[in-house]
Every structure is written in structure tokens, then in C-alpha cells.
Amino acid sequence: MKLIKTQLRLAWKFLQYYWRARTRYDIHSPFVFELVEKTLEDSRTFYAFPIIEGLRNLLLRDDTEVHLTDYGAGSKADGSPRRTVHSLARHTAVSPATGQLLFRLVHFIKPTTLLELGTSLGISTAYQAAAAPRSRFLTIEGCPETATLARQHFEQLNLPNVHLLTGPFREKLPEALRELQRLDYLYLDGDHRLGASLEYFEQCLPYAHSDSVFVIADIHWSNEMEKAWGAIRRHPRVSLSVDLFHIGLLFFRDEQREREHFTVIRSVWKPWRMGFFG
């Protein structure tokens, strides 16, 4: 029942997003146009995609039980403390489309220091780390059993640049920030509560610079997350924000003269915006 309500809510939110969204043909900012062209509109299959999806397919057939330690807002589908790997892979891991979008984003930004809050089974981590193999990538997972599985997956995928910290974000985030010293890239996907999202954003903000990008996951998942996204993108240091529905992007570009916000969708979803119909 919880999953059905979540899906219905997301369907309604997607319709609202769809109505507002622009395509690349409506974008006049050179930076945002290039960003959209090289991430959202890029349909190439990179070498890492079939390898990571091969791991996902194995996990989708794994009925091993995991005892979850959850410090956040809980699952979108099931609040039970005992879940199967199959269930986590199906309901918690990023979708192939979102994972591949994250890969393209990292490939475009080319960060050297990356931080992820919310490792889960490591699918999202793998996509991002594979796009920046020479980077320093720290990821934090609160659940010890899930973290153990993620470490195994990183070894299987040969991702030696990933270092996983296990424990609550409030304890491990300061440690990760001290180790990295600066954040080229942040992916926040672990605690979908308003106060927690704002707190982690504020903690990470001093480590951002003009070329940093912060990625906020599930910005339309709940009323709390929409409020968090709205508050974060209006922060004085955020010069540019982009709503891609499943994720939101934040930029801190010094060269940005006026603050801008874009809601963008792939052009194939709005073919009349290509000029084919007058």
C-alpha cells in the first residue's frame, strides 16, 4: 500500500514537472545547454553500463535477507527491518536510467573529489566511480550489513578508488569532509527528511567551490523533500539549479551573473518543442 501511494504521488508530481519542463531547444544558457546535451540527451552506451547492470541482475535474483539499520526516513516501499537483497535492488537502488545519467554527469564535470551519502548496495556508487576512476570517492552507508555487501560489489567491479565509511551520517560526514578537504561533487541520497537534508547540505557547503556540483536525489519523493529542495536551491550561494525530476543539480559558479533555475526534460518527451509542428 505504501508503494502504491508513493507511485501515485510521483505520477502526479511527474505530470506537474512535465508541464513546467523545458527542452534543450528552449535553453539559452550556453553552460546549461552543454550540460543537457552531454548528460540528459546523450544516448551512448559506455563500457561500464552493461557491467553494472549485470551486477544488478544478479542482485535481483538474490533472496538473502539483510537486517537494516535505518537512520533516515525509511524505505519508499517497505519499512520492515528485514529485507531481501532482491527487494533492496528493486526498490532502493537507482534505476538504470538515473545511474547512467549520474555517470554522464560525473563524466562531464570531471571531479577529482566525490562524496556520496547513501551507498545502499553500491549501484549508484559504481556508476559515479566508474566515470571518474582516478578520483577520490568517499561514500557513507549507515547500515553495516548493507555496507558489507556494497564493499563486496566494489571489489567485484574493480573500483579501488571507492572508500566506504559505515555509520550514521552525523558521525561520518565530518570525518569524510576532513579527509577530502574540498568537494568537487556531492551526491546526497540517504536521509529524505527536511531537517536532515538541510543540515547535510549546510555541512558540505563550506567545502564547495565555483566548479562544484551538488546532486540531490528524490527531490519530488515527498513534501519534505520538495521543501528541502526549494530551500536549498534558494540558498544565496547557489547560482544555478536544474530540476531533472529524479535528481536536482546545484551549481555555485562565480561567473554566473544572475541566479537561474531550470526544469528540463529530454527533448524526445516534448517533440513539438523541436519545431516539427510549426
VOVO-804632 format. One record per residue (C-alpha): residue number from 1; y, z, x. Coordinates in Angstrom, 2 decimals. Layout:
<pts>
<pt n="NUM" c2="Y" c3="Z" c1="X"/>
...
</pts>
This chain:
<pts>
<pt n="1" c2="0.00" c3="0.00" c1="0.00"/>
<pt n="2" c2="2.38" c3="0.86" c1="2.84"/>
<pt n="3" c2="1.70" c3="-2.51" c1="4.46"/>
<pt n="4" c2="2.33" c3="-4.39" c1="1.19"/>
<pt n="5" c2="5.68" c3="-2.63" c1="0.66"/>
<pt n="6" c2="6.68" c3="-3.41" c1="4.24"/>
<pt n="7" c2="5.74" c3="-7.07" c1="3.85"/>
<pt n="8" c2="7.65" c3="-7.40" c1="0.56"/>
<pt n="9" c2="10.71" c3="-5.79" c1="2.10"/>
<pt n="10" c2="10.54" c3="-8.05" c1="5.14"/>
<pt n="11" c2="10.16" c3="-11.12" c1="2.92"/>
<pt n="12" c2="13.36" c3="-10.19" c1="1.07"/>
<pt n="13" c2="15.16" c3="-9.47" c1="4.35"/>
<pt n="14" c2="14.00" c3="-12.80" c1="5.75"/>
<pt n="15" c2="15.49" c3="-14.63" c1="2.78"/>
<pt n="16" c2="18.83" c3="-12.90" c1="3.43"/>
<pt n="17" c2="18.59" c3="-13.74" c1="7.12"/>
<pt n="18" c2="17.68" c3="-17.34" c1="6.30"/>
<pt n="19" c2="20.73" c3="-17.71" c1="4.09"/>
<pt n="20" c2="23.08" c3="-16.47" c1="6.84"/>
<pt n="21" c2="21.42" c3="-18.15" c1="9.82"/>
<pt n="22" c2="22.93" c3="-20.99" c1="11.81"/>
<pt n="23" c2="21.03" c3="-23.57" c1="13.83"/>
<pt n="24" c2="21.83" c3="-24.95" c1="17.27"/>
<pt n="25" c2="23.92" c3="-27.66" c1="15.58"/>
<pt n="26" c2="26.36" c3="-25.01" c1="14.31"/>
<pt n="27" c2="26.82" c3="-23.20" c1="17.63"/>
<pt n="28" c2="29.96" c3="-23.93" c1="19.66"/>
<pt n="29" c2="29.50" c3="-21.29" c1="22.36"/>
<pt n="30" c2="28.09" c3="-23.07" c1="25.46"/>
<pt n="31" c2="26.22" c3="-19.94" c1="26.58"/>
<pt n="32" c2="24.62" c3="-19.26" c1="23.18"/>
<pt n="33" c2="23.76" c3="-22.95" c1="22.73"/>
<pt n="34" c2="21.96" c3="-22.98" c1="26.09"/>
<pt n="35" c2="20.24" c3="-19.68" c1="25.25"/>
<pt n="36" c2="18.96" c3="-21.07" c1="21.94"/>
<pt n="37" c2="17.91" c3="-24.39" c1="23.50"/>
<pt n="38" c2="15.88" c3="-22.74" c1="26.25"/>
<pt n="39" c2="14.32" c3="-19.96" c1="24.19"/>
<pt n="40" c2="14.21" c3="-20.46" c1="20.44"/>
<pt n="41" c2="13.95" c3="-24.26" c1="20.49"/>
<pt n="42" c2="11.65" c3="-24.58" c1="23.49"/>
<pt n="43" c2="8.17" c3="-25.61" c1="22.30"/>
<pt n="44" c2="6.47" c3="-25.92" c1="25.68"/>
<pt n="45" c2="3.23" c3="-24.05" c1="26.31"/>
<pt n="46" c2="3.50" c3="-22.04" c1="29.53"/>
<pt n="47" c2="0.48" c3="-21.19" c1="31.67"/>
<pt n="48" c2="0.41" c3="-17.52" c1="30.58"/>
<pt n="49" c2="0.24" c3="-18.16" c1="26.84"/>
<pt n="50" c2="-3.48" c3="-19.06" c1="26.45"/>
<pt n="51" c2="-4.48" c3="-16.32" c1="28.90"/>
<pt n="52" c2="-2.64" c3="-13.59" c1="26.96"/>
<pt n="53" c2="-3.83" c3="-14.93" c1="23.62"/>
<pt n="54" c2="-7.38" c3="-14.90" c1="24.98"/>
<pt n="55" c2="-6.99" c3="-11.17" c1="25.58"/>
<pt n="56" c2="-5.58" c3="-10.72" c1="22.06"/>
<pt n="57" c2="-8.61" c3="-12.47" c1="20.57"/>
<pt n="58" c2="-10.92" c3="-10.08" c1="22.40"/>
<pt n="59" c2="-8.94" c3="-7.08" c1="21.14"/>
<pt n="60" c2="-9.08" c3="-8.37" c1="17.58"/>
<pt n="61" c2="-12.89" c3="-8.04" c1="17.78"/>
<pt n="62" c2="-12.85" c3="-4.57" c1="19.33"/>
<pt n="63" c2="-13.78" c3="-1.75" c1="16.93"/>
<pt n="64" c2="-13.34" c3="1.04" c1="19.50"/>
<pt n="65" c2="-11.47" c3="4.00" c1="17.97"/>
<pt n="66" c2="-8.26" c3="5.28" c1="19.55"/>
<pt n="67" c2="-6.70" c3="8.67" c1="18.86"/>
<pt n="68" c2="-2.97" c3="8.00" c1="18.58"/>
<pt n="69" c2="-0.23" c3="10.30" c1="19.78"/>
<pt n="70" c2="2.85" c3="9.04" c1="17.93"/>
<pt n="71" c2="6.32" c3="10.38" c1="18.74"/>
<pt n="72" c2="8.17" c3="7.77" c1="16.68"/>
<pt n="73" c2="8.47" c3="6.50" c1="13.11"/>
<pt n="74" c2="4.79" c3="5.68" c1="12.71"/>
<pt n="75" c2="2.89" c3="2.50" c1="12.09"/>
<pt n="76" c2="4.05" c3="-0.32" c1="9.84"/>
<pt n="77" c2="0.56" c3="-0.48" c1="8.35"/>
<pt n="78" c2="-1.35" c3="2.75" c1="8.75"/>
<pt n="79" c2="-0.21" c3="6.29" c1="9.52"/>
<pt n="80" c2="-3.69" c3="7.51" c1="10.43"/>
<pt n="81" c2="-4.00" c3="9.27" c1="13.82"/>
<pt n="82" c2="-7.26" c3="7.40" c1="14.43"/>
<pt n="83" c2="-7.06" c3="3.61" c1="14.63"/>
<pt n="84" c2="-9.30" c3="0.90" c1="16.00"/>
<pt n="85" c2="-8.21" c3="-1.38" c1="18.81"/>
<pt n="86" c2="-8.63" c3="-4.20" c1="16.30"/>
<pt n="87" c2="-6.09" c3="-2.57" c1="13.97"/>
<pt n="88" c2="-3.60" c3="-1.97" c1="16.77"/>
<pt n="89" c2="-3.90" c3="-5.55" c1="17.97"/>
<pt n="90" c2="-3.41" c3="-6.87" c1="14.46"/>
<pt n="91" c2="-0.58" c3="-4.65" c1="13.24"/>
<pt n="92" c2="1.17" c3="-3.20" c1="16.31"/>
<pt n="93" c2="1.12" c3="-5.93" c1="18.96"/>
<pt n="94" c2="3.84" c3="-8.57" c1="18.89"/>
<pt n="95" c2="2.91" c3="-11.85" c1="17.23"/>
<pt n="96" c2="2.18" c3="-14.87" c1="19.42"/>
<pt n="97" c2="5.50" c3="-16.43" c1="18.38"/>
<pt n="98" c2="7.51" c3="-13.32" c1="19.28"/>
<pt n="99" c2="5.61" c3="-12.79" c1="22.51"/>
<pt n="100" c2="6.27" c3="-16.37" c1="23.58"/>
<pt n="101" c2="9.94" c3="-16.02" c1="22.63"/>
<pt n="102" c2="10.16" c3="-12.93" c1="24.86"/>
<pt n="103" c2="8.53" c3="-14.88" c1="27.71"/>
<pt n="104" c2="11.09" c3="-17.69" c1="27.34"/>
<pt n="105" c2="13.95" c3="-15.20" c1="27.17"/>
<pt n="106" c2="12.89" c3="-13.48" c1="30.40"/>
<pt n="107" c2="12.31" c3="-16.88" c1="32.00"/>
<pt n="108" c2="15.87" c3="-17.87" c1="31.00"/>
<pt n="109" c2="17.58" c3="-14.62" c1="32.04"/>
<pt n="110" c2="15.57" c3="-14.21" c1="35.27"/>
<pt n="111" c2="15.93" c3="-10.41" c1="35.54"/>
<pt n="112" c2="14.68" c3="-8.51" c1="38.56"/>
<pt n="113" c2="14.54" c3="-5.05" c1="36.93"/>
<pt n="114" c2="12.95" c3="-4.73" c1="33.48"/>
<pt n="115" c2="12.25" c3="-1.74" c1="31.25"/>
<pt n="116" c2="10.18" c3="-1.62" c1="28.08"/>
<pt n="117" c2="10.00" c3="1.31" c1="25.67"/>
<pt n="118" c2="6.78" c3="0.98" c1="23.69"/>
<pt n="119" c2="3.85" c3="-0.55" c1="25.59"/>
<pt n="120" c2="1.12" c3="-0.23" c1="22.95"/>
<pt n="121" c2="-1.83" c3="-2.38" c1="24.11"/>
<pt n="122" c2="0.39" c3="-4.28" c1="26.54"/>
<pt n="123" c2="0.63" c3="-7.68" c1="24.83"/>
<pt n="124" c2="4.44" c3="-7.73" c1="24.79"/>
<pt n="125" c2="4.50" c3="-6.34" c1="28.33"/>
<pt n="126" c2="2.21" c3="-9.11" c1="29.52"/>
<pt n="127" c2="4.37" c3="-11.87" c1="28.06"/>
<pt n="128" c2="7.54" c3="-10.48" c1="29.65"/>
<pt n="129" c2="5.99" c3="-9.56" c1="33.00"/>
<pt n="130" c2="4.33" c3="-12.97" c1="33.34"/>
<pt n="131" c2="7.75" c3="-14.62" c1="33.06"/>
<pt n="132" c2="9.13" c3="-12.55" c1="35.98"/>
<pt n="133" c2="6.20" c3="-11.98" c1="38.40"/>
<pt n="134" c2="8.47" c3="-10.87" c1="41.27"/>
<pt n="135" c2="10.36" c3="-8.32" c1="39.19"/>
<pt n="136" c2="10.13" c3="-4.54" c1="38.99"/>
<pt n="137" c2="8.84" c3="-3.84" c1="35.50"/>
<pt n="138" c2="8.54" c3="-0.30" c1="34.12"/>
<pt n="139" c2="7.04" c3="0.26" c1="30.67"/>
<pt n="140" c2="6.69" c3="3.56" c1="28.79"/>
<pt n="141" c2="3.95" c3="4.45" c1="26.32"/>
<pt n="142" c2="3.75" c3="7.78" c1="24.53"/>
<pt n="143" c2="0.05" c3="7.71" c1="23.61"/>
<pt n="144" c2="-2.30" c3="8.49" c1="26.54"/>
<pt n="145" c2="-5.32" c3="6.68" c1="25.09"/>
<pt n="146" c2="-3.32" c3="3.55" c1="24.32"/>
<pt n="147" c2="-1.75" c3="3.68" c1="27.78"/>
<pt n="148" c2="-5.20" c3="3.79" c1="29.39"/>
<pt n="149" c2="-6.18" c3="0.62" c1="27.54"/>
<pt n="150" c2="-2.90" c3="-1.08" c1="28.48"/>
<pt n="151" c2="-3.48" c3="-0.36" c1="32.19"/>
<pt n="152" c2="-6.89" c3="-1.98" c1="31.94"/>
<pt n="153" c2="-5.33" c3="-5.03" c1="30.32"/>
<pt n="154" c2="-2.70" c3="-5.35" c1="33.07"/>
<pt n="155" c2="-5.48" c3="-5.34" c1="35.66"/>
<pt n="156" c2="-7.41" c3="-7.99" c1="33.71"/>
<pt n="157" c2="-4.30" c3="-10.18" c1="33.50"/>
<pt n="158" c2="-3.38" c3="-9.57" c1="37.17"/>
<pt n="159" c2="0.08" c3="-8.12" c1="36.56"/>
<pt n="160" c2="0.67" c3="-5.95" c1="39.65"/>
<pt n="161" c2="4.44" c3="-5.80" c1="39.07"/>
<pt n="162" c2="3.98" c3="-3.62" c1="35.96"/>
<pt n="163" c2="4.17" c3="0.16" c1="36.35"/>
<pt n="164" c2="3.30" c3="2.18" c1="33.24"/>
<pt n="165" c2="4.69" c3="5.67" c1="32.57"/>
<pt n="166" c2="2.86" c3="7.78" c1="29.99"/>
<pt n="167" c2="4.67" c3="10.34" c1="27.87"/>
<pt n="168" c2="7.45" c3="10.80" c1="25.30"/>
<pt n="169" c2="10.47" c3="8.54" c1="25.80"/>
<pt n="170" c2="12.79" c3="11.54" c1="26.02"/>
<pt n="171" c2="10.88" c3="12.76" c1="29.06"/>
<pt n="172" c2="10.04" c3="9.48" c1="30.76"/>
<pt n="173" c2="13.17" c3="7.40" c1="30.13"/>
<pt n="174" c2="15.39" c3="9.36" c1="32.56"/>
<pt n="175" c2="12.63" c3="9.04" c1="35.19"/>
<pt n="176" c2="12.41" c3="5.28" c1="34.67"/>
<pt n="177" c2="16.18" c3="4.82" c1="34.85"/>
<pt n="178" c2="16.41" c3="6.83" c1="38.05"/>
<pt n="179" c2="13.71" c3="4.68" c1="39.59"/>
<pt n="180" c2="15.22" c3="1.34" c1="38.55"/>
<pt n="181" c2="18.89" c3="2.30" c1="39.17"/>
<pt n="182" c2="20.07" c3="-0.70" c1="37.14"/>
<pt n="183" c2="18.83" c3="-2.60" c1="34.11"/>
<pt n="184" c2="18.84" c3="-6.37" c1="34.07"/>
<pt n="185" c2="16.65" c3="-6.34" c1="30.96"/>
<pt n="186" c2="15.62" c3="-3.79" c1="28.33"/>
<pt n="187" c2="13.09" c3="-4.20" c1="25.52"/>
<pt n="188" c2="13.30" c3="-1.35" c1="23.03"/>
<pt n="189" c2="10.26" c3="-1.29" c1="20.73"/>
<pt n="190" c2="8.88" c3="2.18" c1="20.41"/>
<pt n="191" c2="10.71" c3="4.54" c1="18.08"/>
<pt n="192" c2="12.04" c3="2.95" c1="14.91"/>
<pt n="193" c2="14.31" c3="5.80" c1="13.87"/>
<pt n="194" c2="18.08" c3="5.53" c1="13.63"/>
<pt n="195" c2="18.94" c3="8.53" c1="15.80"/>
<pt n="196" c2="16.31" c3="7.80" c1="18.43"/>
<pt n="197" c2="17.28" c3="4.11" c1="18.73"/>
<pt n="198" c2="20.94" c3="5.02" c1="19.24"/>
<pt n="199" c2="20.04" c3="7.77" c1="21.71"/>
<pt n="200" c2="17.89" c3="5.50" c1="23.91"/>
<pt n="201" c2="20.50" c3="2.74" c1="23.81"/>
<pt n="202" c2="23.21" c3="5.16" c1="24.96"/>
<pt n="203" c2="20.97" c3="6.48" c1="27.75"/>
<pt n="204" c2="20.30" c3="2.98" c1="29.05"/>
<pt n="205" c2="23.87" c3="1.69" c1="28.66"/>
<pt n="206" c2="25.27" c3="3.13" c1="31.94"/>
<pt n="207" c2="22.65" c3="1.09" c1="33.83"/>
<pt n="208" c2="23.67" c3="-2.21" c1="32.22"/>
<pt n="209" c2="25.97" c3="-4.77" c1="33.86"/>
<pt n="210" c2="27.68" c3="-8.01" c1="32.90"/>
<pt n="211" c2="24.48" c3="-10.08" c1="33.17"/>
<pt n="212" c2="22.16" c3="-7.60" c1="31.43"/>
<pt n="213" c2="20.41" c3="-8.31" c1="28.14"/>
<pt n="214" c2="19.05" c3="-5.62" c1="25.82"/>
<pt n="215" c2="16.43" c3="-6.68" c1="23.27"/>
<pt n="216" c2="15.97" c3="-4.53" c1="20.16"/>
<pt n="217" c2="12.71" c3="-5.08" c1="18.25"/>
<pt n="218" c2="12.19" c3="-4.97" c1="14.47"/>
<pt n="219" c2="15.90" c3="-4.86" c1="13.62"/>
<pt n="220" c2="15.18" c3="-5.54" c1="9.93"/>
<pt n="221" c2="12.00" c3="-3.45" c1="9.64"/>
<pt n="222" c2="13.66" c3="-0.57" c1="7.75"/>
<pt n="223" c2="17.05" c3="0.60" c1="6.52"/>
<pt n="224" c2="17.21" c3="2.92" c1="9.52"/>
<pt n="225" c2="16.63" c3="0.07" c1="11.96"/>
<pt n="226" c2="19.24" c3="-2.11" c1="10.26"/>
<pt n="227" c2="21.76" c3="0.73" c1="10.53"/>
<pt n="228" c2="20.83" c3="1.22" c1="14.18"/>
<pt n="229" c2="21.20" c3="-2.50" c1="14.90"/>
<pt n="230" c2="24.56" c3="-2.60" c1="13.14"/>
<pt n="231" c2="25.87" c3="0.41" c1="15.08"/>
<pt n="232" c2="24.57" c3="-0.85" c1="18.41"/>
<pt n="233" c2="25.94" c3="-4.37" c1="18.14"/>
<pt n="234" c2="29.37" c3="-2.98" c1="17.25"/>
<pt n="235" c2="29.46" c3="-0.81" c1="20.38"/>
<pt n="236" c2="32.60" c3="-1.51" c1="22.45"/>
<pt n="237" c2="30.58" c3="-2.57" c1="25.48"/>
<pt n="238" c2="28.59" c3="-5.21" c1="23.57"/>
<pt n="239" c2="30.43" c3="-8.51" c1="23.86"/>
<pt n="240" c2="27.82" c3="-10.76" c1="22.21"/>
<pt n="241" c2="24.89" c3="-10.17" c1="19.85"/>
<pt n="242" c2="22.30" c3="-12.55" c1="18.42"/>
<pt n="243" c2="20.10" c3="-11.83" c1="15.39"/>
<pt n="244" c2="16.78" c3="-13.69" c1="15.61"/>
<pt n="245" c2="15.28" c3="-11.65" c1="12.72"/>
<pt n="246" c2="12.31" c3="-10.08" c1="14.51"/>
<pt n="247" c2="14.46" c3="-9.18" c1="17.52"/>
<pt n="248" c2="18.13" c3="-8.72" c1="18.25"/>
<pt n="249" c2="19.78" c3="-9.61" c1="21.56"/>
<pt n="250" c2="22.71" c3="-7.75" c1="23.12"/>
<pt n="251" c2="24.88" c3="-9.04" c1="25.96"/>
<pt n="252" c2="27.63" c3="-7.36" c1="27.97"/>
<pt n="253" c2="29.31" c3="-10.42" c1="29.50"/>
<pt n="254" c2="32.61" c3="-9.69" c1="31.23"/>
<pt n="255" c2="33.67" c3="-13.33" c1="30.79"/>
<pt n="256" c2="33.35" c3="-13.07" c1="27.00"/>
<pt n="257" c2="36.97" c3="-13.00" c1="25.77"/>
<pt n="258" c2="36.22" c3="-12.15" c1="22.14"/>
<pt n="259" c2="33.29" c3="-10.30" c1="20.68"/>
<pt n="260" c2="30.91" c3="-12.61" c1="18.80"/>
<pt n="261" c2="27.83" c3="-12.19" c1="16.63"/>
<pt n="262" c2="25.38" c3="-14.96" c1="15.79"/>
<pt n="263" c2="22.50" c3="-15.13" c1="13.33"/>
<pt n="264" c2="20.31" c3="-18.02" c1="14.49"/>
<pt n="265" c2="17.18" c3="-19.75" c1="13.23"/>
<pt n="266" c2="15.17" c3="-22.66" c1="14.62"/>
<pt n="267" c2="16.65" c3="-25.98" c1="13.51"/>
<pt n="268" c2="13.34" c3="-27.14" c1="12.00"/>
<pt n="269" c2="13.77" c3="-24.43" c1="9.34"/>
<pt n="270" c2="17.07" c3="-25.98" c1="8.19"/>
<pt n="271" c2="16.63" c3="-29.73" c1="8.70"/>
<pt n="272" c2="19.74" c3="-30.60" c1="6.71"/>
<pt n="273" c2="21.80" c3="-28.94" c1="9.44"/>
<pt n="274" c2="20.69" c3="-31.73" c1="11.80"/>
<pt n="275" c2="22.84" c3="-34.22" c1="9.91"/>
<pt n="276" c2="19.93" c3="-36.11" c1="8.36"/>
<pt n="277" c2="21.20" c3="-35.62" c1="4.81"/>
<pt n="278" c2="24.82" c3="-36.54" c1="5.08"/>
</pts>
